[in-house]
Amino acid sequence: MHWFESELVLLDQLAELYLKSQQQSGTDIVNVSEDIRIKRGRFIGALQSIVNKVVNLNGINACAAYHEGLVLAYAEAMPNIDALGVMIQESVNVTQQSARILKLGDIQQIVIVGAVNKVAMLSVGPVVLCIVCSNAINLASVLSQENEA
Amino acid sequence: MNSNVKPFEIRKTQVSEIDQILRNLMSIQGVSAAAIVDNEGLVTHIHRDFEINTDAIGASVQVVFGAASRAALHVGHHVTNLVICENAEGFILAMPIDAGFMLALVTERDALLGRVRFELKETIPVLKKLFASYLLK
């Protein structure tokens, strides 16, 4: 498993821990609140970290994370950041509808390949991680590069 | 039999947790003020990193939210969950908590709207519970 896969697994685990923390019941709302806040902080921190690392890889044009179509984390300057958010939300909505009919299960990845660039969208907990790179790039290979960020 | 001390300690802890939540919201990039406003527009808790007229912000947030709620009702959208004012220099976001209390955030232009909205949406259920138990005491 290369570094990106490991980071995604970690991110998934943090997302799951966060979602579980939200389902806690009990009367000790103060401690529950603190626990939820800390777990959300860890998840967002790990998400920002992965975004920062991915954008530093050779061949990656941009990387950002979105929640319901609005930008949640990004690294460095990113042109058309809102347009990308719209594209993600539209794509996810359409795909989810078809996935239900086709019984695909929860959507994990969507890749849109254009003549010039391509966009990969990876679903992680409540957010979508979005990576933009040139059409000619082999994304899996680039993401397995040793990361020095 | 419970003494009067116990409820006081519970309230104190709840208040400190509310303060911690506001401090956490303030740590988000671009957020310059986080406040809780009561149903009369008075600010009950606030964290901010600039001089702000708390009376004015409290009253305005309630007025804006009230107007937005009525607009939502007029078009059949029922309950208003979030009001976002996009201004030349930033955003003001307001979300209802419970019993007329509201959570209001003031942000700079460079704030990540998705991040702020995500934190707000995730924070409100917890604040609702904190307020529900706080108001019951």
Contacts between the chains, C-beta under 8 A, distances in Angstrom:
chain1	res1	chain2	res2	distance
A	22	B	122	7.8
A	22	B	125	7.6
A	27	B	133	7.7
A	29	B	14	7.6
A	29	B	126	7.4
A	29	B	129	4.7
A	29	B	130	5.7
A	29	B	133	5.6
A	30	B	13	4.9
A	30	B	14	5.9
A	30	B	17	4.7
A	30	B	130	7.3
A	32	B	126	7.4
A	32	B	129	7.8
A	33	B	17	5.3
A	33	B	21	7.0
A	33	B	126	4.5
A	33	B	129	7.4
A	33	B	130	6.2
A	34	B	17	6.5
A	34	B	20	7.1
A	36	B	122	7.6
A	36	B	126	5.9
A	37	B	20	7.2
A	37	B	21	6.7
A	37	B	24	5.7
A	37	B	123	8.0
A	37	B	126	7.6
A	40	B	119	7.7
A	40	B	122	6.0
A	41	B	24	7.3
A	44	B	115	7.6
A	66	B	114	5.9
A	67	B	114	4.9
A	67	B	115	7.7
A	67	B	117	7.2
A	67	B	118	4.4
A	68	B	114	7.3
A	68	B	117	7.6
A	68	B	118	8.0
A	69	B	114	7.6
A	70	B	112	7.8
A	70	B	113	5.0
A	70	B	114	3.0
A	70	B	117	5.8
A	70	B	118	7.8
A	71	B	112	5.2
A	71	B	113	6.9
A	71	B	114	4.5
A	71	B	115	7.3
A	72	B	112	6.3
A	72	B	114	4.1
A	72	B	115	4.7
A	72	B	118	5.6
A	73	B	112	7.1
A	73	B	115	6.7
A	74	B	112	7.4
A	85	B	114	7.2
A	126	B	118	7.6
A	127	B	118	7.8
